[in-house]
Amino acid sequence: MYAYERAARRALAATGLTHLTHRQFAALLDRAEEATPYAQQLQRLHPGHASTRDRLQAAGMSSARIGLHDEDLEFIDALLQEIAHR
């Protein structure tokens, strides 16, 4: 298992999304992989904001703008935290 997928599985558990089917998890992972560089850029641009949702709001952007659904934002925050702890 790749390090990114391991981090994603830990983020999944941290956010309580363990009920997702394999297909739902794969779709979430695809969206997260596409959005991670944008979310990381937002972290650098808006370090005073605690969450991706807050950073998007500060940037005047929606979650869809970076390829995420609103319900993905908690997961992407957990994933970024896991990636930072690698």
C-alpha positions as CSV (number, residue, x, y, z in Angstrom):
1,M,0.0,0.0,0.0
2,Y,1.4,3.4,-0.9
3,A,2.1,6.0,1.7
4,Y,-0.5,8.3,0.3
5,E,-3.2,5.6,0.5
6,R,-2.1,4.7,4.1
7,A,-2.5,8.4,5.0
8,A,-5.9,8.5,3.3
9,R,-7.0,5.4,5.3
10,R,-5.9,7.0,8.6
11,A,-7.7,10.2,7.6
12,L,-10.8,8.1,6.8
13,A,-10.8,6.5,10.2
14,A,-10.1,9.9,11.9
15,T,-13.2,11.4,10.2
16,G,-15.5,8.5,10.9
17,L,-16.0,7.7,7.2
18,T,-15.2,4.0,7.6
19,H,-18.7,3.1,6.3
20,L,-17.8,4.1,2.7
21,T,-17.9,1.4,0.1
22,H,-14.8,0.7,-1.9
23,R,-16.2,2.6,-4.8
24,Q,-17.1,5.6,-2.6
25,F,-13.6,5.5,-1.0
26,A,-11.9,5.4,-4.4
27,A,-14.0,8.4,-5.7
28,L,-13.1,10.3,-2.5
29,L,-9.4,9.4,-2.9
30,D,-9.5,10.5,-6.5
31,R,-11.0,13.9,-5.6
32,A,-8.5,14.2,-2.7
33,E,-5.5,13.5,-4.9
34,E,-6.5,16.1,-7.3
35,A,-7.3,18.7,-4.6
36,T,-4.3,18.1,-2.3
37,P,-1.9,20.5,-4.1
38,Y,-4.5,23.2,-4.1
39,A,-5.4,22.6,-0.4
40,Q,-1.7,22.7,0.5
41,Q,-1.3,26.0,-1.5
42,L,-4.2,27.4,0.5
43,Q,-2.5,26.4,3.7
44,R,0.6,28.4,2.7
45,L,-1.5,31.4,1.5
46,H,-3.8,31.5,4.5
47,P,-1.9,30.1,7.5
48,G,-4.0,31.8,10.1
49,H,-7.1,29.8,9.1
50,A,-7.7,26.5,10.9
51,S,-9.5,24.5,8.2
52,T,-9.7,24.1,4.4
53,R,-13.2,25.4,4.6
54,D,-12.0,28.6,6.3
55,R,-9.1,29.0,3.8
56,L,-11.4,28.5,0.9
57,Q,-13.8,31.2,2.3
58,A,-10.8,33.5,2.9
59,A,-9.8,33.0,-0.7
60,G,-13.3,33.5,-2.0
61,M,-13.5,30.0,-3.4
62,S,-15.8,27.1,-3.1
63,S,-14.9,23.5,-2.5
64,A,-15.9,22.7,-6.0
65,R,-13.3,25.1,-7.4
66,I,-10.6,22.7,-6.1
67,G,-12.5,19.6,-7.1
68,L,-14.0,18.7,-3.7
69,H,-17.6,18.2,-2.4
70,D,-18.5,20.1,0.8
71,E,-18.6,16.9,2.7
72,D,-14.9,16.1,1.6
73,L,-13.5,19.1,3.5
74,E,-13.1,17.4,6.9
75,F,-11.4,14.4,5.2
76,I,-9.0,16.7,3.3
77,D,-8.0,18.4,6.5
78,A,-7.4,15.0,8.2
79,L,-5.4,13.9,5.1
80,L,-3.2,17.0,5.1
81,Q,-2.5,16.4,8.8
82,E,-1.5,12.8,8.1
83,I,0.7,13.9,5.2
84,A,2.4,16.5,7.4
85,H,3.2,13.7,9.9
86,R,5.0,11.5,7.4
